[in-house]
Amino acid sequence: MNVNKKVQKISECGPVLVRGLVFDMDGLLLDSEKLVKRTWDYAGSLLGYENFGDHIYNTVGFNLKRRTRYFRENVREDFPMDWFADVTRKKYHEIAEEEGVDVKDGVMELLEYAKGKGYRIGLATSSRKIHAEQSLKSAGLFSYFDGMIFGDVVKEGKPSPEIYLRACRQIGVEPSEAVALEDAPSGVISAHTAGMRVIVVPDLVEPSEEILGLVWHRADSLAEVPSMLEEETAITRQKPDL
């Protein structure tokens, strides 16, 4: 089966009760990871590295703390992370102001659907609070969320389940009754470990078979998600004594 086109479904999942949706941000709601890669290429060139942005394929979903550890273990022990973060942040906003940051396909439709169905809507992003809030406001998405947890407020970043557990608590939904929407393998692991069902919508990194084994569904875009939820919640309504 071609996993690029087919939906992966965990057949052993039982009937579904969904009360909340928790979203990642970069690479899922916003087409921002490609822009981040460009800023890493730029900053890396100033340090004398070629194609430094390729490191993003190994760090998608990481927060700043975990990315710092990655660079100091895989590039050099004294990697200047504060400088790198400052340069890439400024370059990101420069590009974003000049070119804009696209909202991914199906985002608005899914958020409108979720609001209409009464789902609680949360955010679990590895990005810093100031960056995430600014990005969501610029994209016109901020007001849809009932709660948000950011990468700079958790002790352990993804793939730790902490961020998803906190996001579920913030929107008042048990993890077993929430669906996580992710693009990155580390995020899939995080949400799965938290006890949530996961829908993966790959961006820069195609999930491995091992990661696909943890997901509830795989989709090519968020536009496919409302029909998935309709199908699964319809099954729940048809079954008595749940």
N, C-alpha and C positions, 0 to 999 in steps of 0.2 A: 504494500500500500504506500502511496506517495503521501508522506506526512505533510508536505507543503500544501496540499489541497484538501486532504480529508480531515474530518473532525475525529480526534481521538477521544474515546469515551471509556470510563472505567465501569465495566459491566456490573461489578460487584457492589457499586454504590446502591443503597436502598432508596426508598421513596424520599422525596426532597421537600423540606420546609425551608424556604428562604425568606428571611426578614431583612437582610442587609447586604449591601455590596460594598466592598472595600477595594479601592483602586490604588495601584502604583501611579506614578506621574510620568517621569521621563521615559520616552520610548513607547508608552502606552496611551496616555492622553495627549501628549505633545510629541511632535516629531523633532525632538531635541538632541537625541544621542548622536546623530550625524553631525550636528553643529558642535557638540562637545568634542567629538573626535577632531574636528578642524582646529579647535582651540588648543588641543593637546599637541597636534602637529606643529602649530605655531610656536608654542612655548618650548617644545622639545627642540626645535631648530635653533632657538636661542641658546640652548644648552649644548648644542653640537650633535644632537641625535637626529637621525632620519626616520620618518614614518613613526614617530613616537605615539601618534594616535592609535596605532594598532594595539596598544596595551588596553584599550577600552574593551576589547573582546574578552579579556580575562577578568575585567572588573565591573562589568555591567551589573547594576543593582547595589554596588558597594556604597557605603557612606564615606565621608571624608576620613574618618579615623581608620577604617579598614583599607581604603585606598593608600593612605600614608604608609601603613604597614606593608602593603603589597610593593610599593615603589622602593622602599628601603630594603626589602628582602630580594627584589628581583632586578632592580636597576643599580642602586648603590646605597650603602649604609647611611651616607650623609645627604641623601636626596633632599633638596631644598623645597619641602612641601609648602611652607608658608608662601614663599615666592611664587611657586608654581600655581598655587590656588589663586593668588591675587592676580597674576598675569592672565590666567585662563578665564577667570571671572570677568575681568574687564573686557577681554576679547569677545567673550560670549555676548555680553550686553551690547557691545559695539556692533556685532553682526546682527543680533536680534533687532536692534533699532533700525538698521539699514535694510534688512531683508525680511524681518518678521520670523516668527516661529509658528509653523503650521499646526493646527489641531488635527489629530489623526482621524482617519475615516471612521464614521459611526459614533464618535464620542457624543455629540449633541443629541443624536437620536436615542442613545442608550440612557443618558442622564435624564432626558425628558420622560422616557419610558419608566425609569426607576421612580422618579418623582410621582408620576401618574399612578403607579401601582402602590405607592406608599412605602417603598423600601427606605430604610435608613441608609445613608450614603456616607462612607468614610474614605479617608485618604491615608495611605501608609507609604510615604516616600522617603528615600534615602537622602534627598536633597535637604539643604539647610532651610529653616523656617523662612528667613527673609527672601531667599531665592524662590522657594515654592509659592509663597503667597503672591509675590510680585508676578511670577509667571502665570499663575492661574487667574489673577485679576486682569492681566493684559489679554489673556485668551477668552475672557468672559465666562470662566468656569467656576470661579471662587464661590459664588452664592449657592451652588448646588449642594455643597457639602455640609453635613451635620456635625462632622468632627474630623480633625486632622492630627496626625502624628508625623513628626519630621525626624530626619536622620541625626540632627544635632541635639535631640532631646532624649534619645535612648542610650542606654549603657552599651548595648551590643547591637550592631547593625545586622542586616540580612547576611547570611541565612539564619541567624537566630530568630526564633518566633516572637521575640519581645515586641517588635513594632506592630505586628498584626494583632497580638493579644491586647495591646494597649488601644489600638484603633477600634477593636470590637467593644471593649469596655466603654470607650468614649461615646460610641453611638448607641450603647445600650442593647447590644445584640450578642448572644452567645456565639462563639466561633463555629459551632456545629450548625448554626442557622444562618451563617454568612458565607458569601462567595467572594473569594479574592480574585482580582483580575490583574494579571502580571504578564510582562514580556521577558523577564530575565530568569535564568535558572536559579540564582540565589534567592530571588523573590518567591519562586515556586516552592523551594525547600522551606523557606520561612513560613509561608502561609500553611503549607501542608502540615508542618510540625506543630503549628498552632491549633490544628484540628479543623481547618476550613477546607471546603471544596475549592478547587482552583481552576480557573479558566485561563489558559496561556494563549497570548496573542504575540508570537515572536516578532522581534524587531531586528536588531543587529545579529543576534545569536539564535540559530535554530536549536531547539532543545534536543538533547540526546534521548535515546530510548529509555535510559534510566530516569531522566526527568519526566518524560511523557508517562512513565509508569506511576507518577505521583499526581497527575492532573485528572480532573473530572472531564474537561473538554479541551480540545485545541481548536482555535479559530484563526482565520486569516485576517479578520478585522473585528472591531467591536460591533460593527453593524450586524453580525451574526448572533450576538448574545441575546437580544430579546426573544428570538424564536427558540433558542435553547432553553431559556427560563420558562417560556410558555409551555413548551413540551414537558419539561420536568415537573413544573408545578401542577400541570394538568394531571399528570400521573398521580401526584399526591392527593389531589381532590377526589380522584376516582376510587381511592383505597380507603376503606373504613378503618376506624379505631387506630389512627396514627397519632 
